[in-house]
Amino acid sequence: MRFRHVAIATVIAVSTVILAAPASAATLTFTPVADTYVQSDAATTNYGTSSQLTVDNSPVRRTFLRFTVSGVTEPILSAKLRLRTISGNSGSNNGGTFKAVSNNSWSETGTTWNNQPAIDGATLGSIGSVAASTWYEVNVTAFVTGNGTFSFGATSASTDGAYYSARESGANAPQLVITTGVVSGDPVLVGAGDISNSGSGDSATAALLDNIAGTVFTTGDNVYNNGTASEFNSYYDPTWGRHKSRTRPSPGNHDYNTSGATGYYNYFGAQAGPSGRGYYSFDLGNWHVVSLNSNISMSAGSAQEQWLRADLAASTKPCTIAYWHHPLFTSGANHSPSTSTRPLYQALYDYNADVAVFGHNHQYERFAPMNPNGALDNARGLRPFVAGMGGASHYGFGTIQPNSVARNSTAYGVLKFTLHANSYDWQFVPVAGQSYSDSGTGTCH
């Protein structure tokens, strides 16, 4: 369904995800199976039969919505929560902040301020100023990943309340609009490392991901300074966290500042590979992709190095890319090359891998193809990248190392790989307002 007048929300985490053209697409529209709001100064009153929903901070009013998604048979390309402000209202300077709610058992006609569910999930987005009789939308693709039941909670920090039509209002009822399909074209792998802190760099790079389809990788130090659960919830989750469902991370040393990197493993769950191990692999098209852990033993004969060799031997894909945190090759002034990673690079070289991506130094650098000793090797060498420009404050360069061919220490951005059947394209994508670029093409061995 398409509305003639749709106002797009001013967002913290609500940009429309622009995907490659799908080979086929379908749109499914769901209305709530339950919606209500609660009010702090009417603690035992239920508003489940009201024709409106509201968010406010004086008195405090919170809105809850629940949808049941069924009939989805293809991947979800986008999911948008749409709400229409009521008529006869002057609008508001704050349309509310929307979060996921883990409790789906709340009752439309029984929920009150005193027994309301906790609004305990990820922040999905925020609506800015709203006018009367207008549709607004929040991108909830990171939360709605398939068939199932999904609850949302909305709050506002403003004393100027916003009012939306509830499901009792008929044609103006809230909607969850899901677009499904199979994306055509070659797969994309995109990401960076050294990402989230209290600054704004991570928000800018997350906005890039909003407009790039594909699988997201991280090269460690996902959150600063200590990889705590609180830091993941406060810094990473509102930015890169909205792409969590399509992220395949790797850990960094700051993630391990929390004992056992429990904040990292608990946040990413199964997407970080087997619990506590931190290395795993997966396939994208004609490519084998390996995420490694440079915070544990990497020596020849170690569990990780032996696993890597067995994994590479078992792969039937003609092309291979690997990523981890500590760089074997770097010209960064803050962190020198991590020679302890050489056995991993050696194993990749022995099995004719094509690309290696690191983080740790907060900058971008591309090297020519090299063997494990750093010698130019256009025949069999991996092409190394340092992709530590995800959002944390930049580092400078020191002595420029042999075979370094592209460098930047001022632009935040992401590194995008388009993975063709027997080749790849790379592209440094800068954040808005910055212009550094680097791109090219390589062939698989």
N, C-alpha and C positions, 0 to 999 in steps of 0.2 A: 504494500500500500504506500502511495506517495502523497505527501501533503503539499498543497500549493504554497503555503507559507510555513517554513520551518526555520526557527532560529537556532543556530548551533551554540551550545553552551560555551561560555568562557571557562577555560579549564585549568586545573592543576594536572590532571592525568586523563584527559578526555579527548585526544585527537582521533579523528577517524583513521582507521588503518587502511592504507591504500595498498591493494594487493595486485599481483600480476593478473592479467585477464584470465578468468576461469574458463576452462573448456566448456563447462556447463554450470549453471547457477540456479538456485531456487531460493525464494524468500518465504519464510514461515513467520506468521505474526501470532503472538500469544497475548492474552489478557490475563490479569492476575487471578489466581484462585483465591487469594485473600489479600486485603489491604486495610490498613487502619492507621490511626495516629494515637499518641498518648500525650498527656498534658500534666505538668508537674503540680499545678495547683488544683487539679481534680484527680487525685491519685487513685481513686477507686472507680473512675468513670471509664466506660468503654465507648469508643467512637467508631466501631466497626461498621455500623449501618449508615454513617454519614456519607454524603455525596462529595465530600472534599477531603483532601489530605493536606497537612500543613507542617512546615518546619519553622521554628521561631526560637528565640532565646529569652523572651520575656512576655508571658511565661514560657518556660522551656517546653517545646513540642517536638516530638520525633515521629517520623513516618516509617512504616514498615510495609513492604510488598513481598508477595511470594508468587512465583510462577512455576508451573510444571511444564517442562519441555519434553515433547515426545515426537516421534516420527522423523527424527534426524537420521539420515542414512549416509550422509557424506560429511567430510570435514567442515567445521564451522569456520567461515571466512570472516564474519563479523557478527557481533551481537550488540544491539543498541537498546537501552532503556529509554523510552519516550514518555514524556508527561506533558499535559496541557494545563497551563494556568487557567484559572476560572475567569469568567467575565465579571464585570462589576467590581473589580479590584484594581487599585492603582499600580500594582506591581511591587517589586522588592529589590533592594540592592544586593540580595544574597539568595540564590535559589537553592542552596543547600549542598552539603558534602555527602556523597553516597559511598557506602561501604558494603562489603559482603557480610552476611550474617550466617553463622554456622548452624544455628538452631532453626530447624524447619517445622517444629511441632507447635509453635505459637498459634493461638486461635484468633480468628478475625473478630469474633463476637465476645471473646473472653479476655483479651489482652488489655491491661490497664498500665498506668505508670508504675504501680507497685509490682507487677509480675512481668514486665516487658522483657523480651530477650536481649541479651547483650549484643551490642553492635561491635563485634569482635574480629571481623575479617579485614582483608586488605582494602585500602582506599581505592576506589574505582574511578572517582572523578568528582569534580565540583562544578556547579552551575553558578555563573555570575549573576549580574542583574537580570531581572525578568520583568516582562510587561504582561498585561492582562490578555487573555484569549490567544495565547501563542504556544506553539509546541516547542519543547526543548528536548535535547537528547544527551545521554551519557554513554560513552563507549564502555561496555562491560565484557568485551571479548575475552579478556584475561581470566574472567571468572566463569562464564558460561561456555563450557567446552564440549558439551554433548547432551544427550538426553538426561533428564533428572529434575530434581526440585531445587530451586535457587531462591534464597531470600535476600532482600536488600534492606538496609536501614539508612535513613537520612537525618542529618542534624543541621543546625545553622548556628553560627556565632553572632548573628545579627538580631537586634530587637525589632527589625522590620520584617515581619513574617512573610513567607511565600506560600501561596495556596494553589493546589493542583486538584484537578478533577479525579475523583475516586472511581472505582469500577462500577459503582452504582449509577454513574452518570451516562452510561450507554456509549454512544459514539466517541465521546471524549475520554473514555477510560484509558488508563496507562497501558502501554504496549511494550512487549519485548519482541523486537524485530530481528530475526536471525537470517543471515544469508549463508547458504551452504554451497559447496561445489568443489571441484577438483582444479587446483591451479595448474595452468598449462605452463610450459617453458621449463628450462633447466633449474635445478634447485639452487637456492641462495643460502650462504652461511655468512652471518654478519655479527660483528661484535667488537669488543675492546676489553681492556682490563683497567684496574686501578680506578674504581668507579665512584662510589657514593660516600659523601660526607655532608657536612652542613652547608656547603657551598651550592652554587647554581649550575656547575658544569654537568653534573649527572642529569639534571632536568633537561638541559639542552641536548645531550646525546640521546636521552630517552625519547625526546620528541622526534629525532631522526628515525629511530626504530618504529615509531608510529606509522611511518610512511614507507617502510621497507619490509616486504614480505619475506618469509623464510625462517630458518632456524637461527637462533641467537646463541653465540658462544661468549664466554667470558674467560679472560686470561688471568684470573685471580685478583686478590685484594678487592673483593666485591664491595666491601664496606669498611669504613674507618671509624675509630682507630683500632678496635680490638675484636671485631667480628662477633660482637655480642648479639643476643636475640633482640635486645632493645634497639641497637643500631640498625639491624636488618629491618625492623619494623618502622623505624623513624626515618631512615635515609634511603635505603634501597627499595623498600616496598612501594612507596609512593611514586617512584621514578621508573627504574628498570623493572621493578616488580610487576608492573602491569603487563609485562611480556614473559612473565615467569613460566606460563604453560608451554612456551615454545623455546625455552632456554635450556642449554646444555652447558653447565658451568665447569670451571676448574677452580681450585682453591689457591689462595696466596698466603704469604707469611702473616699478614694482618688478620686474615680469617683464623689463623692458628694462634693468635694471641689469646683467644679463648681456648681453654684446655680441650684438646681433642677436636678443635674446630666444631664444637657441638652447635654453635649458632648457625654456622654454614650448613651442616648436614641436616639439622632439624628444619631449617628454612626451605631448602631445596628438595629434601626427601629423596625419593627414588631417582629424581632427575640428576642427582649428583653421583649416581652409580651405587654399587653396593655400600652399605652403611659403613662409614668410617674409613673406607679404603681410598676413595678419591680418584680412581682411574677406571676408565671404561671406554667402550667404543660403540659406534653405530654407523649405519650406512645412509648416504644420501645419493640417490641416483647411482651413478657409476663410481661414486667415491666412498672410500672407507675413511671415517673420521675418528680420531683418537684423542681423548681428553686425559691428560696425565697429571700427576701430583708431584711437584718438585719440592714439597715440604717433608717428604719421607725418603727413605733410602732409595737411591737410583743406581747404586753401584752394580757392576757386572756380576750377575749371579743373584742379585736381590730378587725378592718376590715380584716387585713391579717390573724389573727388567726382563725376567723370565716370562712373566705374563705377556708383556709387550711382544716379545719375539714369537710366542705361540699364537698370539692374536694376529699378528701380521702374516704368519705362515698360513693361517686358516682363511685369511681373506681372499675372496675371489674377485675383488674389484680392481680395475687397472690403475686407479689413482688413489693417493692417500695424502691426507692432511692431518697434522697433529698440533695440539696447543697445550701449553702449560705456563706457569708463572715466571720462574727465574730464567733469564736469557743466557744462552750459551754465547751468543754474539750480541754486543751492544757497544755503542759509543757514549752512553750516558755517563754523566759525571758523578751521579749519586751512588750507583751500584755497578760494580765491575762485572765482567763476564762470570757466570756461575759454571765453573768447569765441572762441578759434580754432576751436571746434567748431561755430560758428554756420552755416557753409556746409552742413554735413551736416544740421543741423536744418532749414535752409531748403529743401534738396532734399526732405526728408521732408514738410515742410509743403506744398510745391508739388504733391506727388503724393498729398495727402490722407491721410497716415499718421495713426495714432491714438494711439500710446503710445511714449514714449522712456524708457529706464531707464539710469541712470548709477551709478557707484561713487565712489571716490576719497576722499570724506569718510566717515568710519567711523560712520555713523548712518543713520537712516531718515527720509525726507522725501517728502511728496507735495504736488504743486502742482495748482492748477486748470488746465484746458486753456489753453495760451498759444501765441501766434504767435512767430516767431523773435526778436522784439524784447522779449519778456517781457510783452506786453500780454494781458489776459484775452481769450480768443477761444473762446467756447463753441460756435461754429458750425464752425470748421475747425481749431482749435488742437489740438496734441498734449498729452496729459496726461503731464507728466514725473514720474518718481520718482527719488530717490537711494536706492539699495539697497546701502549699504556696511557692512552689519551682519553679514557672514558669519563673523566670528570674531576678527579683529584688534582690538586695544584701541580702545575708543570715543573719538571726538572730541566736543567740545562745539559748541554753536551760537553764532554771533555775531549780527550784525544780521539780523533776520528779513526776508527778501525778499518783495516783493509777490507775492500769490497763493499763498503757502505756506499750506496748510490742515491739514497733519498732520505731526507731528515726534516723534521719539524718539531719545535718545542713550544709553539705558541697557540696552536689551534686544537680545540677539542673536536672529536669526531669519532666515527666508527669505520672499521675496515670491512668492506663488503667483497665477498668472493661469489662469483657466479660459476657454478660447477658444471661444465660441459662434459660430454661423453669422454673425451680424451684430452681436454685442455681446461683452462680456467682463466677468468678475468679477475683482476683485483682493482679496487677503487677505494681510496681514502675519501670519505664523505664528511666534509666539515659541517659544524653546526652553523645555524643562522648567524649571519654577520661576519663570518670568517671565510677566507677564500682559498686557503691552501688546498692543493689537489695533487694526487699522485695516482696513476692508473697504468695498467698494462695487461699483457696476456702471456701465459706460459703454457707449455705442453707437458703432458704426463710422460714419465719415463717408459 
